[in-house]
Amino acid sequence: MNAHEIALTLQKGLKALQNQEYQSAIKALEMVCRRVPNQESPEFLKAQMALVRAYRALGRFEQSRELCEYLTRNPDPEVENWAKTMMLMLLKQENADEGEGEEDALSTDLKAGRAENSRVKVALPRVADSLPFIFGVGLLVPLLTTSVLLTPLAWWLAQGQWQKLLAISLGLGIAVNFLALFYSVPMMDLINRRIYGAEWVNLGAVQKYSPEAGELMLRVARAKTFPIPKLGVIADNRPVMFAYGVQQKNSRIVLSQGIFRYLSAEEIATLLGHELAHIVRRDCALLTCMSGWGQIFYWLYCELQMARSSWPAIAKILIAPLVWICLALFRINQGANHYFARTREYYADHFSVNYTGNPNALIRALVKMTRALVKQERQAEKPALFLEGMRNFANYDAYTAAACERGERFDPRMVGNLLLWDWGSPWRGIITWCSSHPLLGKRLQVLSHYAEQLDLDTEYNLVLSRRQISLEEAKKRTIFFYLEVFIWLLPLWFALGLGWWIQQEDSTLKLSLPQAILVGLGAGILLRTAWQSLGQRKVAAPTVLSVLSDANLSPIWGTQVNWQGKFRLVQASVWRAPKLYFHDRTGVIPVRYPFWTRLLPPFRSPQTRLEEIALGSVKVSGMVVRGLSPQLQFATITNEEDQMLIGYPLFLAWTGGLLLILLGILLPG
């Protein structure tokens, strides 16, 4: 073999190893080792080191150890140190106790390691748009949103002149967002103190739990020449951490007590490195500025909600529209910043890994936090308003947390299965646009890529789990995805088709165009609803975990389930309204009970009826749909005394379709 053939064979072996095709990798790498004339050449050393990893992956520890012993005698100190580290990892893996430890329910039995150095350099894969582009979008979208919301005022000032209207509305949008430079940080400080109950602390309060986190803050602040950010602690066991501030010198990092309760010292350090990245890269400043006017409306919403509890009934009714207007304006501002908030997370994770050399600790931290949130949500006495108010700023999206929860007993091997939907569903690209953060599976995929670059084991065996999604299954899901979208748009197709038909000269239908559109929409909704009723997927394994691990879940076509378990009603939900969870012996899933059930006999709220019926063990039937996290839409609930509660999940669709057809017929032609 000449030098070119050797290089090609080596590249083939390394690629097979990366794809976890270990037998093919070993065959190619062994050929390179036999044919390379110089055993001190870089090609030979690369092949030998890759063989160590391939043998280890297949459990051939003796061969892997022999190669390591050979490489420890190499004159290159980097190769020698790598081989010694690998020897220790092999001994640890061979001698590891396979029994389960009696640790906290959120901990793992075997933790993947970290790089030897705390300062490393890993390459960011092409999963995110460039920083200049996302900064441009982060400026433009909130600015346009503000201008559109101020259009009525601009119309009055412009007196009907279009050129003035555009100029005035854009000018008002710029002025509002410019003012946020001055009031956003004081406003968010006020919200943190008054609404979230944050208390400012010194660096020692964090160093007590994580000396590495304190050292990291000092190192980054010294290297980037800005003072240590002001630190705040919220007395709540739901773990969250976020940073805000317009300038580096007035930036803040706020974390909850749940961070100290659920995370280890190295995991806290990686999260702190993530938040420091937002300050260093100044994306924190842009988000703080552009979210300033939205935070005012969230503060008003929270103040009015807290004050309403002591008001008389008539005052609550009169003030209700103002409360929901404030919440709506806040969420419009929040949604306008979703893309920027979501994309910057990849860069912050990359920064954290480069400064800590510990991608596996960050993987553990994210999984533990999302699971701990659901656990604490089911036990909390009051809602955590900061999860909604600081959604764009926090280090994960609370709305996606339930996707990684599976009960009290934690099996690290199941984490990858719970994230299969994030990796393999064609719907994930659409759902991501509703999230303030990347889907957890996608984010952990990138972090596991960093671990592979550092030649580390991957936490929770995420790489192996992702291999379960074959190329053939992905193509099949894509076909069904387009079919589902086509059927979901049936009302549009019917409306367009009927509208076109009545315009033809030989049309037998005597309908006007508005009538045809309404009738077409109604007929399409009825046909789509019938398809939903008859075409629900049925699962073989009747457990919550089996459905949570299903990469075929759809946000519009339910998966039919019949389960036995228990309900838990949470009064202190972050979403204010009571939150209902169903759990069996394998997992936990949120439940959606339709609001229109209060309009049906016996004319009582779903909460009251659930408290009467769903006590103790129950049987539930319904369908599971997947949004930001899976949700159960119940059809029937039956308790041990054979009392039944009916949910009518498709009642609104049937009623809406019939009403549209009736309206189209009765509308004057």
C-alpha positions as CSV (number, residue, x, y, z in Angstrom):
1,M,0.0,0.0,0.0
2,N,1.3,3.4,-0.9
3,A,0.9,6.5,1.4
4,H,-2.3,7.6,-0.3
5,E,-4.0,4.2,0.1
6,I,-2.9,4.1,3.8
7,A,-4.5,7.5,4.4
8,L,-7.7,6.4,2.7
9,T,-7.9,3.2,4.7
10,L,-7.2,5.1,8.0
11,Q,-9.9,7.6,7.2
12,K,-12.3,4.7,6.5
13,G,-11.5,3.1,9.8
14,L,-11.9,6.3,11.8
15,K,-15.3,7.0,10.1
16,A,-16.5,3.5,10.9
17,L,-15.4,3.9,14.5
18,Q,-17.3,7.2,14.7
19,N,-20.4,5.5,13.3
20,Q,-19.9,2.7,15.9
21,E,-19.3,0.1,13.2
22,Y,-16.6,-1.5,15.3
23,Q,-15.9,-4.7,13.3
24,S,-15.4,-2.7,10.1
25,A,-13.3,-0.2,12.0
26,I,-11.0,-2.9,13.5
27,K,-10.5,-4.5,10.1
28,A,-9.4,-1.2,8.4
29,L,-7.3,0.0,11.4
30,E,-5.4,-3.3,11.7
31,M,-4.6,-3.2,8.0
32,V,-3.1,0.2,8.5
33,C,-1.0,-1.0,11.4
34,R,0.3,-3.9,9.4
35,R,1.1,-1.8,6.3
36,V,2.6,1.4,7.8
37,P,6.4,1.1,7.5
38,N,7.2,3.6,10.2
39,Q,5.7,2.8,13.6
40,E,6.5,6.3,14.9
41,S,4.5,8.0,12.1
42,P,1.2,9.9,13.0
43,E,-0.8,7.5,10.9
44,F,0.4,4.5,12.9
45,L,-0.3,6.2,16.2
46,K,-3.8,7.3,15.2
47,A,-4.6,3.8,14.1
48,Q,-3.3,2.3,17.4
49,M,-5.3,4.8,19.5
50,A,-8.4,4.2,17.5
51,L,-8.0,0.4,17.9
52,V,-7.9,0.8,21.7
53,R,-11.3,2.5,21.6
54,A,-12.8,0.0,19.2
55,Y,-11.6,-3.0,21.2
56,R,-12.9,-1.4,24.3
57,A,-16.3,-0.8,22.8
58,L,-16.6,-4.5,22.0
59,G,-15.5,-5.6,25.4
60,R,-12.2,-6.9,24.2
61,F,-10.4,-5.4,27.2
62,E,-7.2,-7.6,27.0
63,Q,-6.4,-6.5,23.5
64,S,-7.2,-2.9,24.4
65,R,-5.0,-3.1,27.5
66,E,-2.0,-4.6,25.5
67,L,-2.1,-1.7,23.0
68,C,-2.3,0.8,25.9
69,E,0.8,-0.7,27.5
70,Y,2.6,-0.4,24.2
71,L,1.6,3.2,23.8
72,T,2.7,4.1,27.3
73,R,6.3,3.6,26.1
74,N,5.9,6.1,23.3
75,P,8.4,9.0,23.5
76,D,5.6,11.5,22.7
77,P,4.4,12.7,26.2
78,E,0.8,13.4,24.9
79,V,0.5,9.8,23.6
80,E,1.9,8.5,26.8
81,N,-0.5,10.4,29.0
82,W,-3.4,9.4,26.8
83,A,-2.5,5.8,27.1
84,K,-2.1,6.0,30.9
85,T,-5.5,7.6,31.2
86,M,-7.1,5.0,29.0
87,M,-5.5,2.2,31.1
88,L,-7.2,3.6,34.2
89,M,-10.5,3.8,32.5
90,L,-10.2,0.2,31.3
91,L,-9.4,-1.0,34.8
92,K,-12.3,1.0,36.2
93,Q,-14.7,-0.4,33.6
94,E,-13.6,-4.0,34.1
95,N,-13.8,-3.8,37.9
96,A,-17.0,-1.8,38.1
97,D,-19.7,-3.1,40.3
98,E,-22.9,-3.9,38.3
99,G,-25.3,-3.5,41.2
100,E,-27.5,-0.4,41.6
101,G,-26.4,2.2,44.1
102,E,-28.6,3.6,46.8
103,E,-28.1,7.2,45.6
104,D,-30.6,10.0,45.1
105,A,-33.3,9.1,42.6
106,L,-31.9,11.7,40.1
107,S,-28.3,10.5,40.2
108,T,-26.6,8.0,37.9
109,D,-24.8,4.8,38.9
110,L,-21.8,5.3,36.6
111,K,-20.6,8.7,35.5
112,A,-18.7,9.4,32.3
113,G,-15.4,11.2,32.8
114,R,-14.1,14.6,31.9
115,A,-11.0,16.0,30.1
116,E,-7.7,16.2,32.0
117,N,-7.4,19.9,31.4
118,S,-10.1,22.4,32.4
119,R,-9.3,24.5,29.3
120,V,-9.9,22.6,26.0
121,K,-10.9,23.5,22.5
122,V,-13.7,21.6,20.7
123,A,-15.3,22.4,17.4
124,L,-18.9,23.6,17.3
125,P,-20.8,21.5,14.7
126,R,-23.1,23.1,12.1
127,V,-26.2,23.1,14.2
128,A,-26.7,26.9,14.7
129,D,-26.7,30.0,12.6
130,S,-23.8,32.4,12.8
131,L,-23.7,34.8,15.7
132,P,-23.9,38.0,13.6
133,F,-27.0,36.5,11.9
134,I,-28.8,35.7,15.1
135,F,-27.9,39.1,16.6
136,G,-29.5,40.7,13.5
137,V,-32.6,38.6,13.9
138,G,-32.6,39.3,17.7
139,L,-32.7,43.1,16.9
140,L,-35.1,43.0,13.9
141,V,-37.9,40.7,15.0
142,P,-38.7,42.4,18.4
143,L,-38.4,45.8,16.8
144,L,-40.9,44.9,14.1
145,T,-43.2,43.3,16.7
146,T,-43.2,46.5,18.8
147,S,-43.9,48.5,15.7
148,V,-46.9,46.4,14.7
149,L,-48.3,46.6,18.2
150,L,-48.0,50.4,18.1
151,T,-49.7,50.7,14.7
152,P,-53.0,51.9,16.1
153,L,-51.3,54.8,17.8
154,A,-49.2,55.5,14.7
155,W,-52.4,55.4,12.5
156,W,-53.9,58.1,14.7
157,L,-50.8,60.3,14.6
158,A,-50.3,59.8,10.9
159,Q,-53.9,60.7,10.1
160,G,-54.3,58.0,7.5
161,Q,-51.1,58.8,5.5
162,W,-49.3,55.5,4.7
163,Q,-45.8,56.9,4.5
164,K,-46.1,58.7,7.8
165,L,-47.7,55.6,9.3
166,L,-44.7,53.4,8.5
167,A,-42.2,56.0,9.7
168,I,-44.0,56.7,12.9
169,S,-44.7,53.0,13.8
170,L,-41.0,52.1,13.2
171,G,-39.9,55.2,15.1
172,L,-42.1,54.2,18.1
173,G,-40.7,50.7,18.0
174,I,-37.1,51.9,18.0
175,A,-37.9,54.4,20.9
176,V,-39.5,51.7,23.1
177,N,-36.7,49.3,22.7
178,F,-34.1,52.0,23.1
179,L,-35.7,53.0,26.4
180,A,-35.2,49.4,27.5
181,L,-31.5,50.1,27.7
182,F,-32.2,52.2,30.8
183,Y,-35.2,50.5,32.6
184,S,-34.9,46.8,31.8
185,V,-32.2,45.9,34.4
186,P,-33.9,47.9,37.3
187,M,-37.2,46.4,36.2
188,M,-35.9,42.8,36.3
189,D,-34.2,43.5,39.6
190,L,-37.5,44.6,41.0
191,I,-39.3,41.5,39.7
192,N,-36.6,39.2,41.1
193,R,-36.9,40.8,44.5
194,R,-40.6,41.3,44.8
195,I,-42.1,38.5,42.6
196,Y,-39.5,35.8,42.7
197,G,-38.1,36.5,46.2
198,A,-34.4,36.6,45.1
199,E,-31.7,37.6,47.7
200,W,-28.4,38.9,46.6
201,V,-25.4,37.0,47.9
202,N,-21.6,37.0,47.6
203,L,-19.4,34.6,45.7
204,G,-18.8,32.5,48.9
205,A,-22.5,31.3,48.9
206,V,-21.8,29.5,45.6
207,Q,-18.2,28.4,46.4
208,K,-19.5,26.6,49.4
209,Y,-21.4,24.2,47.1
210,S,-19.0,24.3,44.2
211,P,-15.4,25.5,44.6
212,E,-14.8,24.8,40.9
213,A,-17.7,27.2,40.0
214,G,-16.2,30.0,42.1
215,E,-12.7,29.4,40.5
216,L,-14.3,29.5,37.1
217,M,-16.1,32.8,37.7
218,L,-12.8,34.4,38.9
219,R,-10.9,32.9,35.9
220,V,-13.4,34.1,33.2
221,A,-13.9,37.5,34.8
222,R,-10.1,38.1,35.0
223,A,-9.5,36.8,31.4
224,K,-12.4,38.9,29.9
225,T,-11.7,42.0,32.2
226,F,-15.1,42.5,33.8
227,P,-16.2,42.4,37.4
228,I,-17.8,39.2,38.9
229,P,-21.5,39.3,38.1
230,K,-23.9,40.1,40.9
231,L,-25.3,36.8,42.3
232,G,-28.9,36.1,43.5
233,V,-30.5,33.1,45.0
234,I,-34.2,32.2,44.8
235,A,-35.5,30.1,47.7
236,D,-37.2,27.4,45.6
237,N,-36.4,23.8,45.0
238,R,-37.2,23.9,41.3
239,P,-33.7,24.1,39.8
240,V,-33.1,27.0,37.4
241,M,-30.3,29.4,36.6
242,F,-30.4,32.5,34.4
243,A,-28.3,35.7,33.6
244,Y,-29.4,39.2,32.5
245,G,-27.9,42.6,32.2
246,V,-27.2,45.3,29.5
247,Q,-23.5,45.8,30.3
248,Q,-20.9,43.3,31.4
249,K,-20.3,45.4,34.5
250,N,-23.9,45.4,35.6
251,S,-24.7,41.7,34.7
252,R,-26.5,39.4,37.2
253,I,-26.6,35.6,37.6
254,V,-29.6,34.3,39.5
255,L,-30.0,30.6,40.6
256,S,-32.5,28.7,42.7
257,Q,-31.8,26.5,45.8
258,G,-32.8,23.5,43.6
259,I,-29.4,23.9,41.8
260,F,-27.6,23.2,45.1
261,R,-30.0,20.4,46.1
262,Y,-29.9,18.3,42.9
263,L,-26.6,19.0,41.2
264,S,-23.0,18.1,42.1
265,A,-20.1,20.6,42.3
266,E,-18.8,20.0,38.7
267,E,-22.4,20.1,37.3
268,I,-22.9,23.5,38.9
269,A,-19.6,24.7,37.5
270,T,-20.6,23.8,33.9
271,L,-24.0,25.6,34.3
272,L,-22.2,28.6,35.6
273,G,-19.9,28.5,32.7
274,H,-22.9,28.4,30.4
275,E,-24.4,31.6,32.0
276,L,-21.0,33.3,31.9
277,A,-20.9,32.7,28.2
278,H,-24.1,34.8,27.7
279,I,-22.3,37.7,29.5
280,V,-19.0,37.3,27.6
281,R,-20.7,37.0,24.2
282,R,-23.1,39.9,25.0
283,D,-26.2,38.0,23.8
284,C,-27.4,38.5,27.4
285,A,-27.3,42.2,26.9
286,L,-29.3,42.1,23.6
287,L,-32.0,39.8,25.1
288,T,-32.3,42.0,28.2
289,C,-32.8,45.1,26.1
290,M,-35.3,43.5,23.7
291,S,-37.3,41.9,26.5
292,G,-37.5,45.0,28.6
293,W,-41.0,46.2,27.6
294,G,-42.3,42.6,27.9
295,Q,-41.0,42.4,31.5
296,I,-43.1,45.4,32.4
297,F,-46.3,43.7,31.4
298,Y,-45.3,40.5,33.2
299,W,-44.7,42.5,36.4
300,L,-48.2,44.1,36.0
301,Y,-49.7,40.7,35.4
302,C,-48.1,39.2,38.5
303,E,-49.1,42.2,40.7
304,L,-52.7,42.1,39.5
305,Q,-52.9,38.4,40.0
306,M,-51.6,38.6,43.6
307,A,-53.9,41.6,44.4
308,R,-57.0,39.9,42.9
309,S,-57.1,37.3,45.7
310,S,-58.3,40.0,48.2
311,W,-60.7,41.8,45.8
312,P,-64.5,41.4,45.7
313,A,-66.0,39.2,42.9
314,I,-67.2,42.2,40.8
315,A,-63.7,43.8,40.9
316,K,-62.1,40.5,39.8
317,I,-64.5,40.3,36.8
318,L,-63.8,43.9,35.8
319,I,-60.1,43.7,36.0
320,A,-59.8,40.3,34.3
321,P,-59.5,41.7,30.7
322,L,-56.5,43.9,31.8
323,V,-54.8,40.9,33.5
324,W,-55.0,38.8,30.3
325,I,-54.0,41.7,28.1
326,C,-50.8,42.1,30.1
327,L,-50.1,38.4,29.9
328,A,-50.8,38.4,26.1
329,L,-48.4,41.3,25.5
330,F,-45.7,39.7,27.6
331,R,-46.0,36.4,25.6
332,I,-45.9,38.3,22.3
333,N,-42.7,39.8,23.4
334,Q,-41.4,36.4,24.6
335,G,-42.3,34.7,21.4
336,A,-40.6,37.4,19.3
337,N,-37.3,36.6,21.1
338,H,-37.6,32.7,20.9
339,Y,-35.4,32.3,17.9
340,F,-32.6,34.4,19.4
341,A,-32.9,32.8,22.9
342,R,-32.9,29.3,21.4
343,T,-30.0,29.6,19.1
344,R,-27.6,31.3,21.5
345,E,-27.8,28.2,23.8
346,Y,-25.6,26.2,21.4
347,Y,-22.8,28.9,21.7
348,A,-23.1,29.0,25.5
349,D,-22.8,25.2,25.8
350,H,-19.8,25.3,23.5
351,F,-18.2,28.0,25.7
352,S,-18.9,26.1,28.9
353,V,-17.3,22.9,27.5
354,N,-14.2,24.8,26.3
355,Y,-13.7,26.4,29.8
356,T,-14.5,23.3,31.9
357,G,-13.5,20.4,29.7
358,N,-16.6,18.6,31.0
359,P,-19.4,18.0,28.5
360,N,-20.7,15.0,30.4
361,A,-21.3,17.0,33.6
362,L,-23.4,19.5,31.6
363,I,-25.4,16.6,30.1
364,R,-26.1,15.3,33.6
365,A,-27.0,18.7,34.8
366,L,-29.6,19.3,32.1
367,V,-31.2,15.9,32.5
368,K,-31.4,16.2,36.3
369,M,-32.8,19.7,36.2
370,T,-35.7,18.8,33.8
371,R,-36.6,15.7,35.8
372,A,-36.3,17.6,39.1
373,L,-38.6,20.3,37.9
374,V,-41.4,17.8,37.2
375,K,-40.8,16.1,40.6
376,Q,-40.9,19.5,42.4
377,E,-43.9,20.7,40.4
378,R,-45.9,17.7,41.8
379,Q,-44.9,18.6,45.4
380,A,-44.8,22.4,45.4
381,E,-47.0,24.6,47.6
382,K,-46.9,27.7,45.4
383,P,-46.3,28.4,41.6
384,A,-42.8,29.2,40.4
385,L,-43.4,32.4,38.5
386,F,-39.8,32.7,37.4
387,L,-40.1,29.7,35.1
388,E,-42.6,31.7,33.0
389,G,-41.1,35.2,33.4
390,M,-37.5,34.1,32.8
391,R,-38.3,31.4,30.2
392,N,-36.1,32.9,27.5
393,F,-33.3,33.6,30.0
394,A,-33.2,30.3,31.8
395,N,-30.8,27.4,30.9
396,Y,-33.7,25.1,29.8
397,D,-37.3,25.4,28.8
398,A,-39.8,24.4,31.6
399,Y,-42.4,23.5,28.9
400,T,-40.3,20.7,27.6
401,A,-39.3,19.2,31.0
402,A,-41.9,16.5,31.1
403,A,-40.4,14.8,28.1
404,C,-37.6,13.5,30.3
405,E,-39.5,12.4,33.4
406,R,-40.2,8.8,34.1
407,G,-41.1,8.4,37.8
408,E,-39.1,8.2,41.0
409,R,-36.8,5.3,40.0
410,F,-34.2,6.5,37.6
411,D,-32.5,4.2,35.1
412,P,-29.7,6.1,33.2
413,R,-30.0,3.6,30.4
414,M,-33.5,4.8,29.6
415,V,-32.6,8.5,29.0
416,G,-31.7,7.9,25.4
417,N,-35.0,6.2,24.8
418,L,-36.9,9.1,26.2
419,L,-35.1,11.4,23.7
420,L,-35.7,9.3,20.6
421,W,-38.5,11.7,19.5
422,D,-36.1,14.6,19.6
423,W,-33.7,12.8,17.3
424,G,-36.0,10.9,14.9
425,S,-39.4,12.7,14.5
426,P,-39.9,14.9,11.4
427,W,-42.2,17.0,13.6
428,R,-39.3,18.1,15.8
429,G,-38.3,21.0,13.4
430,I,-41.8,22.5,13.7
431,I,-42.1,22.0,17.4
432,T,-38.7,23.6,18.1
433,W,-40.1,26.9,16.9
434,C,-42.5,27.0,19.8
435,S,-39.6,26.5,22.3
436,S,-37.3,29.0,23.9
437,H,-34.5,26.4,23.9
438,P,-33.3,23.6,21.6
439,L,-35.1,20.3,22.2
440,L,-33.2,18.5,25.0
441,G,-32.3,15.5,22.7
442,K,-30.8,17.8,20.1
443,R,-28.8,19.7,22.7
444,L,-27.5,16.5,24.4
445,Q,-26.5,15.2,20.9
446,V,-24.2,18.2,20.4
447,L,-22.7,17.8,23.9
448,S,-22.1,14.1,23.3
449,H,-20.3,15.2,20.1
450,Y,-18.0,17.3,22.2
451,A,-17.4,14.3,24.5
452,E,-16.4,12.2,21.5
453,Q,-14.0,15.0,20.3
454,L,-12.3,14.8,23.8
455,D,-12.2,11.0,23.5
456,L,-14.5,10.5,26.5
457,D,-17.2,8.1,27.2
458,T,-20.7,9.5,26.5
459,E,-23.0,10.1,29.4
460,Y,-26.1,7.9,29.5
461,N,-24.7,6.0,26.4
462,L,-26.5,8.7,24.2
463,V,-24.6,7.7,21.0
464,L,-25.7,4.1,21.3
465,S,-29.3,5.2,21.9
466,R,-29.4,7.4,18.9
467,R,-28.3,4.5,16.7
468,Q,-31.7,2.9,17.3
469,I,-33.2,5.2,14.7
470,S,-32.4,3.5,11.4
471,L,-32.4,5.3,8.0
472,E,-35.3,3.2,6.8
473,E,-37.4,4.1,9.8
474,A,-36.6,7.8,9.2
475,K,-37.7,7.7,5.6
476,K,-41.0,6.0,6.7
477,R,-41.6,8.7,9.3
478,T,-41.0,11.4,6.7
479,I,-43.6,9.9,4.4
480,F,-46.2,9.7,7.2
481,F,-45.3,13.2,8.3
482,Y,-46.3,14.6,4.9
483,L,-49.4,12.5,4.8
484,E,-50.4,13.8,8.3
485,V,-49.8,17.4,7.2
486,F,-51.9,16.9,4.1
487,I,-54.8,15.4,6.1
488,W,-54.5,18.1,8.7
489,L,-55.0,20.8,6.0
490,L,-58.1,19.1,4.6
491,P,-60.3,22.0,5.6
492,L,-58.1,24.3,3.5
493,W,-58.3,22.0,0.5
494,F,-62.1,21.6,0.8
495,A,-62.6,25.4,1.1
496,L,-60.3,26.1,-1.9
497,G,-61.9,23.3,-4.0
498,L,-65.5,24.2,-3.2
499,G,-64.7,27.9,-3.9
500,W,-63.2,27.0,-7.3
501,W,-66.1,24.7,-8.2
502,I,-68.9,27.3,-7.6
503,Q,-67.0,29.7,-9.9
504,Q,-67.4,27.3,-12.8
505,E,-70.3,27.8,-15.3
506,D,-71.6,24.3,-15.0
507,S,-71.6,24.3,-11.1
508,T,-74.8,22.8,-9.6
509,L,-74.2,24.4,-6.2
510,K,-75.9,27.7,-5.7
511,L,-73.6,29.2,-3.1
512,S,-71.8,32.4,-2.9
513,L,-68.0,32.4,-2.4
514,P,-68.2,33.1,1.4
515,Q,-70.8,30.4,1.8
516,A,-68.7,27.9,-0.1
517,I,-65.6,28.7,2.0
518,L,-67.5,28.2,5.3
519,V,-69.1,25.0,4.1
520,G,-65.8,23.7,2.8
521,L,-64.0,24.5,6.0
522,G,-66.7,22.7,8.0
523,A,-66.8,19.6,5.8
524,G,-63.0,19.4,5.9
525,I,-62.9,19.6,9.7
526,L,-65.6,16.9,10.0
527,L,-63.7,14.6,7.7
528,R,-60.4,15.3,9.5
529,T,-62.0,14.6,12.9
530,A,-63.5,11.3,11.6
531,W,-60.0,10.4,10.5
532,Q,-58.6,11.2,13.9
533,S,-61.3,9.1,15.6
534,L,-60.7,6.1,13.4
535,G,-57.0,6.4,12.6
536,Q,-55.5,6.6,16.1
537,R,-52.3,4.6,16.5
538,K,-52.4,1.8,19.0
539,V,-49.4,0.8,21.1
540,A,-48.4,-2.7,22.0
541,A,-47.0,-2.0,25.4
542,P,-49.6,-0.5,27.7
543,T,-47.3,1.7,29.9
544,V,-46.5,5.4,30.1
545,L,-42.8,4.7,29.5
546,S,-43.5,2.8,26.2
547,V,-45.3,5.8,24.8
548,L,-42.7,8.4,26.1
549,S,-40.1,6.3,24.2
550,D,-42.0,6.3,21.0
551,A,-40.4,8.3,18.2
552,N,-43.6,8.2,16.1
553,L,-45.7,10.4,18.4
554,S,-47.5,13.2,16.5
555,P,-48.8,16.6,17.7
556,I,-52.0,16.2,15.8
557,W,-52.7,12.4,15.5
558,G,-53.1,10.8,18.9
559,T,-51.7,7.5,19.9
560,Q,-54.6,5.5,21.6
561,V,-53.8,4.2,25.1
562,N,-55.5,2.3,27.9
563,W,-53.7,2.6,31.2
564,Q,-54.2,1.9,34.9
565,G,-52.6,4.1,37.5
566,K,-53.2,7.2,39.6
567,F,-53.8,10.9,39.1
568,R,-52.2,13.8,41.0
569,L,-53.7,17.3,40.9
570,V,-51.1,20.1,41.4
571,Q,-52.6,23.3,42.7
572,A,-49.3,25.3,42.6
573,S,-48.5,24.9,39.0
574,V,-46.3,27.4,37.2
575,W,-49.1,27.8,34.7
576,R,-51.5,29.0,37.5
577,A,-54.3,26.7,36.5
578,P,-54.3,23.3,38.3
579,K,-52.0,20.9,36.5
580,L,-52.9,17.2,36.4
581,Y,-50.4,14.4,36.1
582,F,-51.1,10.7,35.5
583,H,-48.5,8.1,36.5
584,D,-48.2,4.4,36.5
585,R,-45.3,2.2,37.8
586,T,-43.1,3.3,34.8
587,G,-43.5,7.0,34.2
588,V,-45.4,10.3,34.5
589,I,-47.2,12.3,31.9
590,P,-49.2,15.6,32.0
591,V,-52.9,15.4,31.4
592,R,-55.0,17.9,29.4
593,Y,-58.7,18.1,30.4
594,P,-60.8,20.1,27.9
595,F,-62.3,23.3,29.2
596,W,-65.6,22.6,27.4
597,T,-66.4,19.7,29.7
598,R,-67.8,22.3,32.2
599,L,-70.5,23.1,29.6
600,L,-71.7,19.5,29.6
601,P,-73.7,17.6,32.2
602,P,-73.4,17.7,35.2
603,F,-72.2,21.3,34.5
604,R,-69.3,21.3,37.0
605,S,-65.6,22.2,36.5
606,P,-63.3,19.4,35.4
607,Q,-61.2,20.0,38.5
608,T,-64.2,19.3,40.9
609,R,-65.3,16.3,38.9
610,L,-61.8,14.9,38.9
611,E,-61.4,15.3,42.6
612,E,-64.7,13.3,43.0
613,I,-63.9,10.5,40.6
614,A,-60.1,10.1,40.2
615,L,-59.1,9.2,43.7
616,G,-57.0,6.1,44.2
617,S,-56.4,3.6,41.3
618,V,-58.1,4.4,38.0
619,K,-58.4,3.1,34.5
620,V,-57.9,5.8,31.8
621,S,-58.4,5.7,28.1
622,G,-57.6,8.4,25.6
623,M,-54.9,9.5,23.2
624,V,-51.3,10.9,23.7
625,V,-50.2,13.7,21.5
626,R,-46.7,15.3,21.4
627,G,-46.2,19.0,21.7
628,L,-43.2,20.5,23.5
629,S,-43.7,17.5,25.8
630,P,-46.1,14.6,25.6
631,Q,-49.7,15.1,26.9
632,L,-52.6,12.7,27.6
633,Q,-56.0,13.8,26.3
634,F,-58.3,11.5,28.3
635,A,-61.5,10.1,26.9
636,T,-62.8,8.2,29.9
637,I,-61.7,7.8,33.5
638,T,-63.1,4.9,35.6
639,N,-62.4,4.4,39.3
640,E,-62.6,1.3,41.4
641,E,-66.3,2.0,42.1
642,D,-67.1,2.1,38.4
643,Q,-67.8,5.8,38.4
644,M,-66.9,7.3,35.0
645,L,-65.8,10.7,33.8
646,I,-66.0,11.4,30.1
647,G,-63.6,13.9,28.5
648,Y,-64.9,14.3,25.0
649,P,-61.5,15.2,23.5
650,L,-62.9,15.7,19.9
651,F,-66.1,17.5,21.0
652,L,-64.9,20.9,20.0
653,A,-63.8,19.7,16.5
654,W,-67.2,18.0,15.8
655,T,-69.2,21.0,17.0
656,G,-67.0,23.5,15.2
657,G,-67.3,21.7,11.9
658,L,-71.1,21.4,12.1
659,L,-71.4,25.1,13.1
660,L,-69.3,26.2,10.1
661,I,-71.5,24.2,7.7
662,L,-74.7,25.6,9.3
663,L,-73.4,29.1,9.2
664,G,-72.4,28.7,5.5
665,I,-75.9,27.5,4.6
666,L,-77.7,30.2,6.6
667,L,-75.4,33.1,5.4
668,P,-77.2,35.3,2.9
669,G,-76.0,34.6,-0.6
